[in-house]
Amino acid sequence: MADSDLWLFGYGSLIWRPDFPYRQKQVATIDGWSRRFWQGSHDHRGLPEAPGRVVTLVPTPAATCGGVAFQIEAGHQREIFDQLDYREKNGYERLEVRCELADGNQVNCVTYIAGDTNEAFLGEAPLADIARQIQGAHGPSGSNLDYLLELAAALRELGIADTHVFALCDLVSRQ
């Protein structure tokens, strides 16, 4: 791990449930990525026979994705990343991205992305189908619907717009 503090970019459940120590956090954005419910979850928000859907980042050239950047002290990085590697074990890999913090500073951040080659990747589907899958899935970490609603509430509280997440919330409220 690094000899100095580093930044971690969270765009999903890390926004509302970081469960690790950090020096500070700021709303942040990354360019060229979109948040999408395209990753299967059979270990947290679903089961192997009925996977849920959780977010990953998808390369999107003209997009900007909002989230939260956490400054991690050098002395805590090994334990935090061991914990996060386990939490994000279902197809996620670490990637370094460039973040713009709310204070205007730009920093390199580590984030976790589940690419389209991992075996749990579900990919794009009609939003109504994704919403139905989210409504019906439940796993060891709770219901998939709670994950969606917690994410949407956290994004709204931070003033982060996300048409994909909010459209799914609208659909589940009507189903």
PyMOL CGO cylinders between C-alpha atoms (Angstrom):
from pymol import cmd
from pymol.cgo import CYLINDER

trace = [
    CYLINDER, 0.00, 0.00, 0.00, 0.98, 3.63, -0.35, 0.3, 1, 1, 1, 1, 1, 1,
    CYLINDER, 0.98, 3.63, -0.35, 3.22, 5.48, 2.09, 0.3, 1, 1, 1, 1, 1, 1,
    CYLINDER, 3.22, 5.48, 2.09, 0.82, 8.43, 2.01, 0.3, 1, 1, 1, 1, 1, 1,
    CYLINDER, 0.82, 8.43, 2.01, -2.90, 8.99, 2.14, 0.3, 1, 1, 1, 1, 1, 1,
    CYLINDER, -2.90, 8.99, 2.14, -4.92, 7.98, -0.91, 0.3, 1, 1, 1, 1, 1, 1,
    CYLINDER, -4.92, 7.98, -0.91, -8.46, 8.53, -2.12, 0.3, 1, 1, 1, 1, 1, 1,
    CYLINDER, -8.46, 8.53, -2.12, -11.19, 5.96, -2.69, 0.3, 1, 1, 1, 1, 1, 1,
    CYLINDER, -11.19, 5.96, -2.69, -14.16, 6.75, -4.98, 0.3, 1, 1, 1, 1, 1, 1,
    CYLINDER, -14.16, 6.75, -4.98, -17.48, 5.22, -3.96, 0.3, 1, 1, 1, 1, 1, 1,
    CYLINDER, -17.48, 5.22, -3.96, -20.48, 5.29, -6.30, 0.3, 1, 1, 1, 1, 1, 1,
    CYLINDER, -20.48, 5.29, -6.30, -22.74, 2.58, -4.82, 0.3, 1, 1, 1, 1, 1, 1,
    CYLINDER, -22.74, 2.58, -4.82, -23.23, 1.28, -1.30, 0.3, 1, 1, 1, 1, 1, 1,
    CYLINDER, -23.23, 1.28, -1.30, -19.98, 2.90, -0.15, 0.3, 1, 1, 1, 1, 1, 1,
    CYLINDER, -19.98, 2.90, -0.15, -21.80, 6.24, -0.38, 0.3, 1, 1, 1, 1, 1, 1,
    CYLINDER, -21.80, 6.24, -0.38, -24.17, 5.43, 2.47, 0.3, 1, 1, 1, 1, 1, 1,
    CYLINDER, -24.17, 5.43, 2.47, -22.32, 2.57, 4.21, 0.3, 1, 1, 1, 1, 1, 1,
    CYLINDER, -22.32, 2.57, 4.21, -18.56, 3.06, 4.06, 0.3, 1, 1, 1, 1, 1, 1,
    CYLINDER, -18.56, 3.06, 4.06, -17.91, 1.10, 7.31, 0.3, 1, 1, 1, 1, 1, 1,
    CYLINDER, -17.91, 1.10, 7.31, -14.21, 1.99, 7.40, 0.3, 1, 1, 1, 1, 1, 1,
    CYLINDER, -14.21, 1.99, 7.40, -12.24, 4.88, 8.92, 0.3, 1, 1, 1, 1, 1, 1,
    CYLINDER, -12.24, 4.88, 8.92, -11.38, 7.83, 6.71, 0.3, 1, 1, 1, 1, 1, 1,
    CYLINDER, -11.38, 7.83, 6.71, -9.75, 11.21, 7.22, 0.3, 1, 1, 1, 1, 1, 1,
    CYLINDER, -9.75, 11.21, 7.22, -12.35, 13.13, 5.20, 0.3, 1, 1, 1, 1, 1, 1,
    CYLINDER, -12.35, 13.13, 5.20, -14.94, 12.64, 2.50, 0.3, 1, 1, 1, 1, 1, 1,
    CYLINDER, -14.94, 12.64, 2.50, -16.14, 14.88, -0.30, 0.3, 1, 1, 1, 1, 1, 1,
    CYLINDER, -16.14, 14.88, -0.30, -18.65, 14.66, -3.07, 0.3, 1, 1, 1, 1, 1, 1,
    CYLINDER, -18.65, 14.66, -3.07, -16.65, 13.92, -6.21, 0.3, 1, 1, 1, 1, 1, 1,
    CYLINDER, -16.65, 13.92, -6.21, -17.13, 13.25, -9.91, 0.3, 1, 1, 1, 1, 1, 1,
    CYLINDER, -17.13, 13.25, -9.91, -15.34, 11.14, -12.49, 0.3, 1, 1, 1, 1, 1, 1,
    CYLINDER, -15.34, 11.14, -12.49, -15.59, 11.71, -16.22, 0.3, 1, 1, 1, 1, 1, 1,
    CYLINDER, -15.59, 11.71, -16.22, -16.12, 9.03, -18.84, 0.3, 1, 1, 1, 1, 1, 1,
    CYLINDER, -16.12, 9.03, -18.84, -18.19, 6.65, -16.68, 0.3, 1, 1, 1, 1, 1, 1,
    CYLINDER, -18.19, 6.65, -16.68, -21.87, 5.94, -15.99, 0.3, 1, 1, 1, 1, 1, 1,
    CYLINDER, -21.87, 5.94, -15.99, -23.36, 4.14, -12.97, 0.3, 1, 1, 1, 1, 1, 1,
    CYLINDER, -23.36, 4.14, -12.97, -25.49, 1.18, -14.10, 0.3, 1, 1, 1, 1, 1, 1,
    CYLINDER, -25.49, 1.18, -14.10, -27.32, -1.72, -12.43, 0.3, 1, 1, 1, 1, 1, 1,
    CYLINDER, -27.32, -1.72, -12.43, -25.61, -4.20, -14.72, 0.3, 1, 1, 1, 1, 1, 1,
    CYLINDER, -25.61, -4.20, -14.72, -23.67, -6.34, -12.20, 0.3, 1, 1, 1, 1, 1, 1,
    CYLINDER, -23.67, -6.34, -12.20, -25.22, -9.48, -10.76, 0.3, 1, 1, 1, 1, 1, 1,
    CYLINDER, -25.22, -9.48, -10.76, -25.15, -10.03, -7.02, 0.3, 1, 1, 1, 1, 1, 1,
    CYLINDER, -25.15, -10.03, -7.02, -25.50, -13.57, -5.77, 0.3, 1, 1, 1, 1, 1, 1,
    CYLINDER, -25.50, -13.57, -5.77, -23.47, -12.96, -2.61, 0.3, 1, 1, 1, 1, 1, 1,
    CYLINDER, -23.47, -12.96, -2.61, -25.00, -9.80, -1.08, 0.3, 1, 1, 1, 1, 1, 1,
    CYLINDER, -25.00, -9.80, -1.08, -28.30, -8.68, -2.65, 0.3, 1, 1, 1, 1, 1, 1,
    CYLINDER, -28.30, -8.68, -2.65, -29.36, -11.95, -4.24, 0.3, 1, 1, 1, 1, 1, 1,
    CYLINDER, -29.36, -11.95, -4.24, -28.65, -15.67, -4.30, 0.3, 1, 1, 1, 1, 1, 1,
    CYLINDER, -28.65, -15.67, -4.30, -26.90, -17.88, -6.88, 0.3, 1, 1, 1, 1, 1, 1,
    CYLINDER, -26.90, -17.88, -6.88, -30.27, -19.15, -8.13, 0.3, 1, 1, 1, 1, 1, 1,
    CYLINDER, -30.27, -19.15, -8.13, -31.84, -15.64, -8.05, 0.3, 1, 1, 1, 1, 1, 1,
    CYLINDER, -31.84, -15.64, -8.05, -29.19, -12.93, -8.37, 0.3, 1, 1, 1, 1, 1, 1,
    CYLINDER, -29.19, -12.93, -8.37, -29.91, -9.33, -7.60, 0.3, 1, 1, 1, 1, 1, 1,
    CYLINDER, -29.91, -9.33, -7.60, -28.49, -6.38, -9.49, 0.3, 1, 1, 1, 1, 1, 1,
    CYLINDER, -28.49, -6.38, -9.49, -26.00, -3.88, -8.11, 0.3, 1, 1, 1, 1, 1, 1,
    CYLINDER, -26.00, -3.88, -8.11, -24.17, -0.98, -9.68, 0.3, 1, 1, 1, 1, 1, 1,
    CYLINDER, -24.17, -0.98, -9.68, -20.93, -0.93, -11.56, 0.3, 1, 1, 1, 1, 1, 1,
    CYLINDER, -20.93, -0.93, -11.56, -19.30, 1.72, -13.72, 0.3, 1, 1, 1, 1, 1, 1,
    CYLINDER, -19.30, 1.72, -13.72, -19.63, 1.47, -17.47, 0.3, 1, 1, 1, 1, 1, 1,
    CYLINDER, -19.63, 1.47, -17.47, -17.32, 3.42, -19.80, 0.3, 1, 1, 1, 1, 1, 1,
    CYLINDER, -17.32, 3.42, -19.80, -19.36, 6.25, -21.35, 0.3, 1, 1, 1, 1, 1, 1,
    CYLINDER, -19.36, 6.25, -21.35, -17.22, 8.88, -23.11, 0.3, 1, 1, 1, 1, 1, 1,
    CYLINDER, -17.22, 8.88, -23.11, -19.39, 11.99, -22.57, 0.3, 1, 1, 1, 1, 1, 1,
    CYLINDER, -19.39, 11.99, -22.57, -20.73, 11.06, -19.11, 0.3, 1, 1, 1, 1, 1, 1,
    CYLINDER, -20.73, 11.06, -19.11, -19.89, 12.21, -15.61, 0.3, 1, 1, 1, 1, 1, 1,
    CYLINDER, -19.89, 12.21, -15.61, -20.63, 10.06, -12.57, 0.3, 1, 1, 1, 1, 1, 1,
    CYLINDER, -20.63, 10.06, -12.57, -21.05, 11.57, -9.12, 0.3, 1, 1, 1, 1, 1, 1,
    CYLINDER, -21.05, 11.57, -9.12, -20.15, 9.83, -5.91, 0.3, 1, 1, 1, 1, 1, 1,
    CYLINDER, -20.15, 9.83, -5.91, -18.10, 10.28, -2.76, 0.3, 1, 1, 1, 1, 1, 1,
    CYLINDER, -18.10, 10.28, -2.76, -14.32, 10.29, -2.42, 0.3, 1, 1, 1, 1, 1, 1,
    CYLINDER, -14.32, 10.29, -2.42, -12.87, 9.14, 0.90, 0.3, 1, 1, 1, 1, 1, 1,
    CYLINDER, -12.87, 9.14, 0.90, -9.35, 10.07, 1.98, 0.3, 1, 1, 1, 1, 1, 1,
    CYLINDER, -9.35, 10.07, 1.98, -7.76, 6.97, 3.50, 0.3, 1, 1, 1, 1, 1, 1,
    CYLINDER, -7.76, 6.97, 3.50, -4.79, 7.35, 5.83, 0.3, 1, 1, 1, 1, 1, 1,
    CYLINDER, -4.79, 7.35, 5.83, -1.67, 5.41, 4.89, 0.3, 1, 1, 1, 1, 1, 1,
    CYLINDER, -1.67, 5.41, 4.89, -1.70, 3.45, 8.15, 0.3, 1, 1, 1, 1, 1, 1,
    CYLINDER, -1.70, 3.45, 8.15, -5.21, 2.05, 7.53, 0.3, 1, 1, 1, 1, 1, 1,
    CYLINDER, -5.21, 2.05, 7.53, -4.99, 1.20, 3.83, 0.3, 1, 1, 1, 1, 1, 1,
    CYLINDER, -4.99, 1.20, 3.83, -4.03, -2.47, 4.08, 0.3, 1, 1, 1, 1, 1, 1,
    CYLINDER, -4.03, -2.47, 4.08, -6.87, -3.36, 6.47, 0.3, 1, 1, 1, 1, 1, 1,
    CYLINDER, -6.87, -3.36, 6.47, -9.40, -1.26, 4.56, 0.3, 1, 1, 1, 1, 1, 1,
    CYLINDER, -9.40, -1.26, 4.56, -8.51, -2.72, 1.18, 0.3, 1, 1, 1, 1, 1, 1,
    CYLINDER, -8.51, -2.72, 1.18, -8.48, -6.27, 2.58, 0.3, 1, 1, 1, 1, 1, 1,
    CYLINDER, -8.48, -6.27, 2.58, -12.01, -5.62, 3.85, 0.3, 1, 1, 1, 1, 1, 1,
    CYLINDER, -12.01, -5.62, 3.85, -13.13, -3.98, 0.58, 0.3, 1, 1, 1, 1, 1, 1,
    CYLINDER, -13.13, -3.98, 0.58, -11.57, -6.70, -1.58, 0.3, 1, 1, 1, 1, 1, 1,
    CYLINDER, -11.57, -6.70, -1.58, -13.77, -9.18, 0.32, 0.3, 1, 1, 1, 1, 1, 1,
    CYLINDER, -13.77, -9.18, 0.32, -16.86, -6.95, 0.16, 0.3, 1, 1, 1, 1, 1, 1,
    CYLINDER, -16.86, -6.95, 0.16, -16.41, -6.42, -3.58, 0.3, 1, 1, 1, 1, 1, 1,
    CYLINDER, -16.41, -6.42, -3.58, -15.33, -10.00, -4.34, 0.3, 1, 1, 1, 1, 1, 1,
    CYLINDER, -15.33, -10.00, -4.34, -18.14, -10.82, -6.77, 0.3, 1, 1, 1, 1, 1, 1,
    CYLINDER, -18.14, -10.82, -6.77, -16.42, -9.68, -9.98, 0.3, 1, 1, 1, 1, 1, 1,
    CYLINDER, -16.42, -9.68, -9.98, -15.06, -6.30, -8.95, 0.3, 1, 1, 1, 1, 1, 1,
    CYLINDER, -15.06, -6.30, -8.95, -11.49, -5.18, -9.53, 0.3, 1, 1, 1, 1, 1, 1,
    CYLINDER, -11.49, -5.18, -9.53, -9.61, -2.12, -8.38, 0.3, 1, 1, 1, 1, 1, 1,
    CYLINDER, -9.61, -2.12, -8.38, -9.03, 0.63, -10.91, 0.3, 1, 1, 1, 1, 1, 1,
    CYLINDER, -9.03, 0.63, -10.91, -7.43, 4.04, -10.60, 0.3, 1, 1, 1, 1, 1, 1,
    CYLINDER, -7.43, 4.04, -10.60, -9.53, 6.95, -11.88, 0.3, 1, 1, 1, 1, 1, 1,
    CYLINDER, -9.53, 6.95, -11.88, -9.14, 10.72, -11.85, 0.3, 1, 1, 1, 1, 1, 1,
    CYLINDER, -9.14, 10.72, -11.85, -11.67, 12.46, -9.55, 0.3, 1, 1, 1, 1, 1, 1,
    CYLINDER, -11.67, 12.46, -9.55, -12.66, 16.04, -9.19, 0.3, 1, 1, 1, 1, 1, 1,
    CYLINDER, -12.66, 16.04, -9.19, -13.48, 16.80, -5.56, 0.3, 1, 1, 1, 1, 1, 1,
    CYLINDER, -13.48, 16.80, -5.56, -16.19, 19.23, -4.49, 0.3, 1, 1, 1, 1, 1, 1,
    CYLINDER, -16.19, 19.23, -4.49, -13.47, 21.67, -3.37, 0.3, 1, 1, 1, 1, 1, 1,
    CYLINDER, -13.47, 21.67, -3.37, -12.17, 21.81, -6.97, 0.3, 1, 1, 1, 1, 1, 1,
    CYLINDER, -12.17, 21.81, -6.97, -9.04, 19.72, -6.42, 0.3, 1, 1, 1, 1, 1, 1,
    CYLINDER, -9.04, 19.72, -6.42, -8.31, 16.81, -8.75, 0.3, 1, 1, 1, 1, 1, 1,
    CYLINDER, -8.31, 16.81, -8.75, -6.93, 13.61, -7.26, 0.3, 1, 1, 1, 1, 1, 1,
    CYLINDER, -6.93, 13.61, -7.26, -6.29, 10.06, -8.33, 0.3, 1, 1, 1, 1, 1, 1,
    CYLINDER, -6.29, 10.06, -8.33, -8.75, 7.67, -6.68, 0.3, 1, 1, 1, 1, 1, 1,
    CYLINDER, -8.75, 7.67, -6.68, -9.03, 3.93, -6.38, 0.3, 1, 1, 1, 1, 1, 1,
    CYLINDER, -9.03, 3.93, -6.38, -12.46, 2.52, -7.22, 0.3, 1, 1, 1, 1, 1, 1,
    CYLINDER, -12.46, 2.52, -7.22, -13.97, -0.90, -7.77, 0.3, 1, 1, 1, 1, 1, 1,
    CYLINDER, -13.97, -0.90, -7.77, -15.40, -1.76, -11.17, 0.3, 1, 1, 1, 1, 1, 1,
    CYLINDER, -15.40, -1.76, -11.17, -17.08, -4.96, -12.33, 0.3, 1, 1, 1, 1, 1, 1,
    CYLINDER, -17.08, -4.96, -12.33, -16.22, -5.19, -16.00, 0.3, 1, 1, 1, 1, 1, 1,
    CYLINDER, -16.22, -5.19, -16.00, -18.22, -6.97, -18.66, 0.3, 1, 1, 1, 1, 1, 1,
    CYLINDER, -18.22, -6.97, -18.66, -15.90, -10.00, -18.68, 0.3, 1, 1, 1, 1, 1, 1,
    CYLINDER, -15.90, -10.00, -18.68, -16.57, -11.11, -15.09, 0.3, 1, 1, 1, 1, 1, 1,
    CYLINDER, -16.57, -11.11, -15.09, -18.90, -14.10, -14.73, 0.3, 1, 1, 1, 1, 1, 1,
    CYLINDER, -18.90, -14.10, -14.73, -21.47, -12.19, -12.63, 0.3, 1, 1, 1, 1, 1, 1,
    CYLINDER, -21.47, -12.19, -12.63, -21.89, -9.38, -15.18, 0.3, 1, 1, 1, 1, 1, 1,
    CYLINDER, -21.89, -9.38, -15.18, -25.51, -9.25, -16.36, 0.3, 1, 1, 1, 1, 1, 1,
    CYLINDER, -25.51, -9.25, -16.36, -25.25, -6.26, -18.69, 0.3, 1, 1, 1, 1, 1, 1,
    CYLINDER, -25.25, -6.26, -18.69, -27.85, -4.02, -20.14, 0.3, 1, 1, 1, 1, 1, 1,
    CYLINDER, -27.85, -4.02, -20.14, -31.53, -4.94, -20.10, 0.3, 1, 1, 1, 1, 1, 1,
    CYLINDER, -31.53, -4.94, -20.10, -34.81, -3.04, -20.40, 0.3, 1, 1, 1, 1, 1, 1,
    CYLINDER, -34.81, -3.04, -20.40, -35.28, -0.88, -17.30, 0.3, 1, 1, 1, 1, 1, 1,
    CYLINDER, -35.28, -0.88, -17.30, -38.61, -2.57, -16.50, 0.3, 1, 1, 1, 1, 1, 1,
    CYLINDER, -38.61, -2.57, -16.50, -36.85, -5.96, -16.44, 0.3, 1, 1, 1, 1, 1, 1,
    CYLINDER, -36.85, -5.96, -16.44, -34.08, -4.63, -14.20, 0.3, 1, 1, 1, 1, 1, 1,
    CYLINDER, -34.08, -4.63, -14.20, -36.68, -3.12, -11.86, 0.3, 1, 1, 1, 1, 1, 1,
    CYLINDER, -36.68, -3.12, -11.86, -38.57, -6.43, -11.59, 0.3, 1, 1, 1, 1, 1, 1,
    CYLINDER, -38.57, -6.43, -11.59, -35.35, -8.32, -10.87, 0.3, 1, 1, 1, 1, 1, 1,
    CYLINDER, -35.35, -8.32, -10.87, -34.39, -5.79, -8.18, 0.3, 1, 1, 1, 1, 1, 1,
    CYLINDER, -34.39, -5.79, -8.18, -37.83, -6.03, -6.57, 0.3, 1, 1, 1, 1, 1, 1,
    CYLINDER, -37.83, -6.03, -6.57, -37.67, -9.82, -6.34, 0.3, 1, 1, 1, 1, 1, 1,
    CYLINDER, -37.67, -9.82, -6.34, -34.09, -10.32, -5.17, 0.3, 1, 1, 1, 1, 1, 1,
    CYLINDER, -34.09, -10.32, -5.17, -32.94, -10.75, -1.59, 0.3, 1, 1, 1, 1, 1, 1,
    CYLINDER, -32.94, -10.75, -1.59, -29.61, -11.96, -0.23, 0.3, 1, 1, 1, 1, 1, 1,
    CYLINDER, -29.61, -11.96, -0.23, -27.45, -12.13, 2.91, 0.3, 1, 1, 1, 1, 1, 1,
    CYLINDER, -27.45, -12.13, 2.91, -27.00, -8.33, 2.95, 0.3, 1, 1, 1, 1, 1, 1,
    CYLINDER, -27.00, -8.33, 2.95, -30.71, -7.62, 2.56, 0.3, 1, 1, 1, 1, 1, 1,
    CYLINDER, -30.71, -7.62, 2.56, -33.17, -6.88, -0.17, 0.3, 1, 1, 1, 1, 1, 1,
    CYLINDER, -33.17, -6.88, -0.17, -32.05, -5.64, -3.54, 0.3, 1, 1, 1, 1, 1, 1,
    CYLINDER, -32.05, -5.64, -3.54, -34.87, -3.08, -3.43, 0.3, 1, 1, 1, 1, 1, 1,
    CYLINDER, -34.87, -3.08, -3.43, -33.43, -1.59, -0.23, 0.3, 1, 1, 1, 1, 1, 1,
    CYLINDER, -33.43, -1.59, -0.23, -30.06, -1.25, -2.00, 0.3, 1, 1, 1, 1, 1, 1,
    CYLINDER, -30.06, -1.25, -2.00, -31.70, 0.70, -4.86, 0.3, 1, 1, 1, 1, 1, 1,
    CYLINDER, -31.70, 0.70, -4.86, -33.71, 2.92, -2.53, 0.3, 1, 1, 1, 1, 1, 1,
    CYLINDER, -33.71, 2.92, -2.53, -30.76, 3.61, -0.20, 0.3, 1, 1, 1, 1, 1, 1,
    CYLINDER, -30.76, 3.61, -0.20, -28.59, 4.55, -3.18, 0.3, 1, 1, 1, 1, 1, 1,
    CYLINDER, -28.59, 4.55, -3.18, -31.25, 6.86, -4.63, 0.3, 1, 1, 1, 1, 1, 1,
    CYLINDER, -31.25, 6.86, -4.63, -31.82, 8.55, -1.25, 0.3, 1, 1, 1, 1, 1, 1,
    CYLINDER, -31.82, 8.55, -1.25, -28.08, 9.06, -0.73, 0.3, 1, 1, 1, 1, 1, 1,
    CYLINDER, -28.08, 9.06, -0.73, -27.66, 10.52, -4.21, 0.3, 1, 1, 1, 1, 1, 1,
    CYLINDER, -27.66, 10.52, -4.21, -30.57, 12.91, -3.70, 0.3, 1, 1, 1, 1, 1, 1,
    CYLINDER, -30.57, 12.91, -3.70, -29.22, 13.99, -0.31, 0.3, 1, 1, 1, 1, 1, 1,
    CYLINDER, -29.22, 13.99, -0.31, -25.87, 14.80, -1.91, 0.3, 1, 1, 1, 1, 1, 1,
    CYLINDER, -25.87, 14.80, -1.91, -27.48, 16.61, -4.85, 0.3, 1, 1, 1, 1, 1, 1,
    CYLINDER, -27.48, 16.61, -4.85, -26.20, 14.07, -7.39, 0.3, 1, 1, 1, 1, 1, 1,
    CYLINDER, -26.20, 14.07, -7.39, -28.47, 13.48, -10.39, 0.3, 1, 1, 1, 1, 1, 1,
    CYLINDER, -28.47, 13.48, -10.39, -28.56, 9.99, -11.91, 0.3, 1, 1, 1, 1, 1, 1,
    CYLINDER, -28.56, 9.99, -11.91, -31.25, 9.33, -14.51, 0.3, 1, 1, 1, 1, 1, 1,
    CYLINDER, -31.25, 9.33, -14.51, -30.65, 5.54, -14.51, 0.3, 1, 1, 1, 1, 1, 1,
    CYLINDER, -30.65, 5.54, -14.51, -31.04, 5.15, -10.73, 0.3, 1, 1, 1, 1, 1, 1,
    CYLINDER, -31.04, 5.15, -10.73, -33.98, 7.55, -10.48, 0.3, 1, 1, 1, 1, 1, 1,
    CYLINDER, -33.98, 7.55, -10.48, -35.78, 5.93, -13.43, 0.3, 1, 1, 1, 1, 1, 1,
    CYLINDER, -35.78, 5.93, -13.43, -35.49, 2.54, -11.69, 0.3, 1, 1, 1, 1, 1, 1,
    CYLINDER, -35.49, 2.54, -11.69, -36.93, 4.07, -8.50, 0.3, 1, 1, 1, 1, 1, 1,
    CYLINDER, -36.93, 4.07, -8.50, -39.89, 5.42, -10.46, 0.3, 1, 1, 1, 1, 1, 1,
    CYLINDER, -39.89, 5.42, -10.46, -40.48, 2.00, -12.02, 0.3, 1, 1, 1, 1, 1, 1,
    CYLINDER, -40.48, 2.00, -12.02, -40.37, 0.06, -8.74, 0.3, 1, 1, 1, 1, 1, 1,
    CYLINDER, -40.37, 0.06, -8.74, -42.80, 2.53, -7.16, 0.3, 1, 1, 1, 1, 1, 1,
    CYLINDER, -42.80, 2.53, -7.16, -45.29, 1.79, -9.97, 0.3, 1, 1, 1, 1, 1, 1,
    CYLINDER, -45.29, 1.79, -9.97, -44.92, -2.02, -10.03, 0.3, 1, 1, 1, 1, 1, 1,
]
cmd.load_cgo(trace, "trace")
